[in-house]
Amino acid sequence: MRIMNITRTLKHIILLVIFCLGFQAPSFGQMETLTDRRPGDPPVEYPPRNFATAEEHYNYLLEEANGGTQHTMATIPVWDGLWSPGYNSMPSLFLEGGSMAVAMSPGGVVKEGVLTPAYEAQFRARRAEIEEYGEQLYDRLTTCQYPGTARWLWEPYVKEFANTPKQTWMLNDLMNETRRVYINAEHINIDGKHSATGDSIGFWDDEKLIIWTKWINPADYLRGMPLTSNQLEMVETWEEVFTEEGLRQLITQVTFYDPIGLQSPQSAVYVHTSSPELAEFGARIRNWECSTSSNSYQDENGRTFFYLPGDPEYKDPRGFTDFPDIPGQSLNPMGQ
């Protein structure tokens, strides 16, 4: 067990170092031991019956919970610390035998009839590209676009959570995406448009947090996975559990509703594991500098390329500044 924990810690350190240096994250194949299903990982919990919409699903759960548990600061569940992503079942929704190891790697047969025709055709084209080139040639994250809420559920860095009786804050290391879940509230959209993380409302059913999210920008389920439409909605159940080995985990059961992209609603399970070892060596969520340090760009064929040191367009993620001749303008004063 001790060796496994050390190995897991080292992998987290490597991920954080790569992130801090501004390079691309490892492929999901390299992270297989962190993300594939292992004994004890939870199964998918499907909705108690078929629902036509996320609203119908959410309202059913709210009624079953008798309007929800009214927590105070003394009773609200505390999900403190840093949490690392682990197993999730989402790739198996769209690929035969799909796992995180093959999500953005060659292999895996596209399931028929899960996606609507237009979205299945696009997904087959994406998988064919991966088969031909070994990877998806362009990913929206490389040009600083937000990944969207479906993809937010699994990103290869860390998350933090803060629960209060009126709001839950879900902070993602990747691109500083913060989801705010408004407890015992109604959806509000004063901007009259969608956004990267949408609008989330929720309620507590004892120790479980139930969330309904809508008004999300179109994006992807994950790199290598299908697109989501601007009609995607999600119903999530979050609950803290302890495994037989004593690991502290957050289990997320989610059902995706997308009448444009999906033939019918699809359910998956996601796992995050508490990672106190990250805090022990001083890891903290920092602000992403994507807009000032990204050296990626798309060529005329839609492929992702990178400016390298020596290129006139290259941005040094450790020291780029608009005013290099003025003292105190370096972004890396610790390294000078």
C-alpha positions as CSV (number, residue, x, y, z in Angstrom):
1,M,0.0,0.0,0.0
2,R,2.8,2.4,0.9
3,I,4.5,1.7,-2.5
4,M,1.2,2.4,-4.3
5,N,0.8,5.7,-2.5
6,I,4.3,6.8,-3.3
7,T,3.9,5.9,-6.9
8,R,0.6,7.8,-7.0
9,T,2.2,10.8,-5.4
10,L,5.0,10.9,-7.8
11,K,2.6,10.8,-10.7
12,H,0.7,13.8,-9.2
13,I,4.0,15.7,-8.8
14,I,5.0,15.0,-12.4
15,L,1.6,16.3,-13.6
16,L,1.9,19.5,-11.5
17,V,5.5,20.1,-12.7
18,I,4.3,19.7,-16.3
19,F,1.4,22.0,-15.7
20,C,3.6,24.7,-14.0
21,L,6.1,24.6,-16.9
22,G,3.3,25.3,-19.4
23,F,3.6,22.0,-21.4
24,Q,0.8,19.7,-22.5
25,A,-0.5,17.2,-20.1
26,P,0.4,13.5,-20.5
27,S,-1.8,11.4,-22.7
28,F,-4.6,9.5,-21.1
29,G,-2.7,6.3,-22.0
30,Q,0.2,7.5,-19.8
31,M,-2.3,8.0,-16.9
32,E,-4.0,4.6,-17.3
33,T,-3.2,3.5,-13.7
34,L,-4.9,6.6,-12.4
35,T,-8.1,6.4,-14.5
36,D,-9.0,2.9,-15.4
37,R,-11.5,0.9,-13.4
38,R,-10.0,-0.9,-10.4
39,P,-11.6,-3.3,-7.8
40,G,-13.8,-1.2,-5.5
41,D,-14.6,1.5,-8.0
42,P,-18.3,2.3,-8.0
43,P,-20.8,1.2,-10.7
44,V,-23.0,3.5,-12.5
45,E,-26.3,4.3,-10.7
46,Y,-29.0,4.9,-13.2
47,P,-32.0,7.2,-12.7
48,P,-34.9,5.5,-10.8
49,R,-36.9,5.6,-14.0
50,N,-36.7,7.2,-17.5
51,F,-37.0,10.9,-17.6
52,A,-37.6,13.0,-20.7
53,T,-35.7,16.0,-19.4
54,A,-33.2,17.0,-16.8
55,E,-35.8,19.2,-15.2
56,E,-38.2,16.3,-14.8
57,H,-35.3,14.2,-13.3
58,Y,-34.2,16.9,-10.9
59,N,-37.8,17.7,-9.7
60,Y,-38.4,14.0,-9.1
61,L,-35.3,13.8,-6.8
62,L,-36.3,17.0,-5.1
63,E,-39.8,15.7,-4.3
64,E,-38.3,12.3,-3.1
65,A,-36.1,14.3,-0.7
66,N,-39.1,16.2,0.6
67,G,-37.7,19.5,-0.6
68,G,-34.1,18.8,0.5
69,T,-32.1,18.9,3.7
70,Q,-31.7,22.4,5.1
71,H,-28.1,22.4,6.3
72,T,-26.4,25.0,8.5
73,M,-22.7,25.7,8.7
74,A,-22.6,23.3,11.6
75,T,-24.1,20.4,9.6
76,I,-22.9,21.0,6.0
77,P,-20.6,18.3,4.7
78,V,-17.0,19.4,4.5
79,W,-15.1,18.3,1.4
80,D,-11.8,20.0,2.3
81,G,-8.4,19.5,0.8
82,L,-7.2,18.7,-2.7
83,W,-8.9,16.1,-4.8
84,S,-7.5,14.2,-7.8
85,P,-9.5,12.6,-10.7
86,G,-9.6,8.9,-11.0
87,Y,-11.8,6.3,-12.7
88,N,-14.8,7.4,-14.8
89,S,-17.1,5.4,-17.0
90,M,-17.9,8.0,-19.6
91,P,-15.8,6.7,-22.5
92,S,-17.8,3.4,-22.4
93,L,-20.9,5.3,-23.3
94,F,-19.5,6.0,-26.8
95,L,-16.9,3.3,-27.4
96,E,-17.2,-0.5,-27.2
97,G,-14.9,-1.4,-24.3
98,G,-14.1,2.2,-24.0
99,S,-11.8,3.4,-21.1
100,M,-9.8,6.5,-20.4
101,A,-6.7,4.8,-21.8
102,V,-8.2,4.8,-25.3
103,A,-10.3,8.0,-25.0
104,M,-7.8,10.0,-27.1
105,S,-5.7,7.1,-28.3
106,P,-6.2,4.8,-31.3
107,G,-8.6,1.8,-30.7
108,G,-12.2,1.4,-29.6
109,V,-15.2,0.9,-31.9
110,V,-17.8,3.6,-32.0
111,K,-21.2,2.5,-30.6
112,E,-24.0,2.9,-33.0
113,G,-27.3,4.7,-32.1
114,V,-26.0,6.5,-29.0
115,L,-25.4,9.8,-30.7
116,T,-27.7,11.5,-33.1
117,P,-26.7,11.1,-36.8
118,A,-24.9,14.4,-37.2
119,Y,-23.0,13.9,-33.9
120,E,-22.2,10.3,-34.6
121,A,-20.8,11.2,-38.0
122,Q,-18.6,13.9,-36.4
123,F,-17.4,11.5,-33.7
124,R,-16.5,8.8,-36.3
125,A,-14.5,11.4,-38.2
126,R,-12.7,12.4,-34.9
127,R,-11.9,8.7,-34.2
128,A,-10.7,8.2,-37.7
129,E,-8.3,11.1,-37.3
130,I,-7.0,9.5,-34.1
131,E,-6.5,6.2,-35.8
132,E,-4.6,7.9,-38.6
133,Y,-2.4,10.2,-36.6
134,G,-2.4,8.7,-33.2
135,E,-4.1,11.7,-31.6
136,Q,-6.8,14.3,-32.1
137,L,-5.0,17.0,-34.1
138,Y,-6.7,20.0,-32.5
139,D,-8.1,20.4,-29.0
140,R,-9.9,23.5,-27.9
141,L,-7.9,23.8,-24.7
142,T,-4.7,24.5,-26.7
143,T,-6.1,27.9,-27.8
144,C,-7.4,28.7,-24.3
145,Q,-11.0,27.8,-24.9
146,Y,-12.9,26.5,-21.9
147,P,-13.6,22.7,-22.0
148,G,-17.3,22.9,-20.9
149,T,-19.1,21.4,-17.9
150,A,-19.2,17.8,-19.2
151,R,-15.4,17.8,-19.6
152,W,-15.0,19.7,-16.3
153,L,-16.1,16.5,-14.5
154,W,-12.7,14.9,-15.4
155,E,-9.6,16.9,-15.9
156,P,-6.1,15.6,-15.1
157,Y,-5.2,18.1,-12.4
158,V,-6.9,18.8,-9.0
159,K,-10.1,20.3,-7.6
160,E,-11.2,22.0,-4.4
161,F,-14.7,22.2,-2.9
162,A,-16.3,24.6,-0.5
163,N,-19.9,24.0,0.8
164,T,-22.1,26.6,2.5
165,P,-25.8,26.4,3.2
166,K,-26.6,28.7,0.2
167,Q,-23.8,27.9,-2.3
168,T,-21.3,25.2,-3.2
169,W,-18.1,26.3,-4.9
170,M,-16.3,23.8,-7.1
171,L,-12.8,25.0,-8.1
172,N,-10.9,23.3,-10.9
173,D,-7.2,23.7,-11.3
174,L,-7.6,23.6,-15.1
175,M,-8.1,27.2,-16.4
176,N,-9.5,28.2,-13.0
177,E,-13.0,27.1,-13.9
178,T,-15.2,27.6,-10.8
179,R,-18.7,26.2,-10.7
180,R,-21.1,27.9,-8.3
181,V,-24.1,25.8,-7.3
182,Y,-26.9,27.8,-5.9
183,I,-28.7,25.8,-3.2
184,N,-32.5,25.8,-3.1
185,A,-32.6,28.3,-5.9
186,E,-34.1,28.7,-9.4
187,H,-32.2,29.0,-12.7
188,I,-31.4,32.6,-13.6
189,N,-30.0,33.9,-16.9
190,I,-29.8,37.7,-16.9
191,D,-27.2,37.6,-19.7
192,G,-29.5,35.9,-22.1
193,K,-26.8,33.5,-23.3
194,H,-25.0,30.3,-22.4
195,S,-21.6,30.1,-20.7
196,A,-18.6,27.7,-20.3
197,T,-19.9,26.2,-17.1
198,G,-23.6,27.0,-17.4
199,D,-25.9,27.7,-14.5
200,S,-26.1,25.2,-11.7
201,I,-28.8,24.9,-8.9
202,G,-29.0,22.2,-6.3
203,F,-30.2,20.9,-3.0
204,W,-29.0,18.5,-0.3
205,D,-30.5,15.1,0.3
206,D,-28.9,14.5,3.7
207,E,-25.2,14.1,2.8
208,K,-25.8,14.0,-1.0
209,L,-25.6,17.1,-3.2
210,I,-28.0,17.0,-6.2
211,I,-27.2,19.5,-9.0
212,W,-29.0,20.5,-12.2
213,T,-26.9,22.4,-14.8
214,K,-28.1,24.0,-18.0
215,W,-27.2,26.8,-20.5
216,I,-23.8,25.4,-21.2
217,N,-21.7,26.3,-24.3
218,P,-21.2,23.5,-26.8
219,A,-17.9,21.7,-26.2
220,D,-16.7,18.1,-25.8
221,Y,-17.2,15.3,-23.3
222,L,-13.4,15.0,-23.3
223,R,-10.5,15.1,-25.8
224,G,-11.1,12.2,-28.2
225,M,-14.8,12.0,-27.2
226,P,-17.9,13.4,-28.9
227,L,-19.1,17.0,-29.0
228,T,-21.8,18.3,-26.8
229,S,-24.5,20.6,-28.1
230,N,-25.7,23.9,-26.7
231,Q,-28.8,22.0,-25.3
232,L,-26.8,19.8,-23.0
233,E,-28.1,19.6,-19.4
234,M,-26.8,17.5,-16.5
235,V,-28.2,16.1,-13.3
236,E,-25.4,15.1,-10.8
237,T,-25.3,13.5,-7.4
238,W,-22.2,14.1,-5.3
239,E,-21.4,12.1,-2.2
240,E,-18.4,11.6,0.0
241,V,-17.5,7.9,0.8
242,F,-14.7,6.0,2.4
243,T,-13.3,2.9,0.7
244,E,-12.4,-0.4,2.5
245,E,-8.8,0.8,2.3
246,G,-9.7,4.0,4.0
247,L,-9.4,6.2,0.9
248,R,-11.7,9.3,1.0
249,Q,-13.5,9.7,-2.2
250,L,-16.1,11.9,-3.9
251,I,-18.4,9.8,-6.1
252,T,-20.3,11.7,-8.8
253,Q,-23.3,10.0,-10.6
254,V,-24.3,12.0,-13.6
255,T,-26.9,11.8,-16.3
256,F,-26.4,13.7,-19.5
257,Y,-29.5,15.1,-21.3
258,D,-28.8,16.4,-24.9
259,P,-31.8,16.2,-27.3
260,I,-29.6,17.5,-30.2
261,G,-26.5,15.3,-29.5
262,L,-27.9,12.2,-27.8
263,Q,-30.5,9.7,-28.9
264,S,-31.5,9.3,-25.3
265,P,-30.1,10.3,-21.9
266,Q,-26.8,8.7,-20.9
267,S,-25.4,8.0,-17.3
268,A,-21.9,7.7,-16.1
269,V,-19.9,7.7,-12.8
270,Y,-16.8,9.8,-11.9
271,V,-14.4,9.4,-9.0
272,H,-12.2,11.9,-7.2
273,T,-9.9,10.9,-4.4
274,S,-8.6,13.0,-1.6
275,S,-4.9,13.7,-2.1
276,P,-3.4,15.2,1.1
277,E,0.1,14.3,-0.1
278,L,-0.2,17.2,-2.6
279,A,-0.7,19.7,0.2
280,E,2.1,18.1,2.2
281,F,4.7,19.1,-0.4
282,G,3.1,22.6,-0.9
283,A,0.9,22.1,-4.0
284,R,-1.7,24.9,-4.4
285,I,-4.1,25.9,-7.1
286,R,-2.6,28.8,-9.0
287,N,-4.0,31.1,-11.6
288,W,-3.6,29.8,-15.1
289,E,-1.7,32.0,-17.5
290,C,-3.0,30.5,-20.7
291,S,-3.6,33.8,-22.6
292,T,0.0,35.0,-21.9
293,S,2.0,31.8,-22.1
294,S,0.2,29.6,-24.6
295,N,2.5,28.9,-27.6
296,S,0.0,26.8,-29.5
297,Y,-1.7,27.8,-32.7
298,Q,-3.7,26.2,-35.6
299,D,-2.3,26.0,-39.0
300,E,-4.3,26.3,-42.2
301,N,-5.2,22.6,-42.0
302,G,-6.6,22.8,-38.5
303,R,-3.6,21.1,-36.8
304,T,-2.1,22.3,-33.5
305,F,1.4,23.6,-33.7
306,F,3.6,25.3,-31.2
307,Y,6.0,28.2,-31.2
308,L,9.4,27.2,-29.8
309,P,12.1,29.1,-28.1
310,G,13.8,31.2,-30.7
311,D,10.6,31.8,-32.7
312,P,9.7,35.5,-32.8
313,E,6.2,34.7,-31.6
314,Y,7.4,32.5,-28.7
315,K,6.1,33.5,-25.3
316,D,8.2,32.6,-22.3
317,P,5.8,31.3,-19.6
318,R,8.3,32.1,-16.9
319,G,9.1,35.7,-17.9
320,F,7.0,37.2,-20.6
321,T,6.2,40.9,-20.0
322,D,4.9,43.8,-22.0
323,F,7.5,46.1,-20.4
324,P,10.9,44.3,-20.4
325,D,12.9,47.6,-19.9
326,I,11.2,48.7,-16.7
327,P,12.5,47.3,-13.4
328,G,10.2,45.0,-11.5
329,Q,8.2,43.9,-14.6
330,S,9.5,40.3,-14.8
331,L,6.9,37.6,-14.2
332,N,9.5,35.4,-12.6
333,P,11.4,37.6,-10.1
334,M,12.4,34.4,-8.1
335,G,14.4,33.2,-11.1
336,Q,15.5,36.6,-12.5
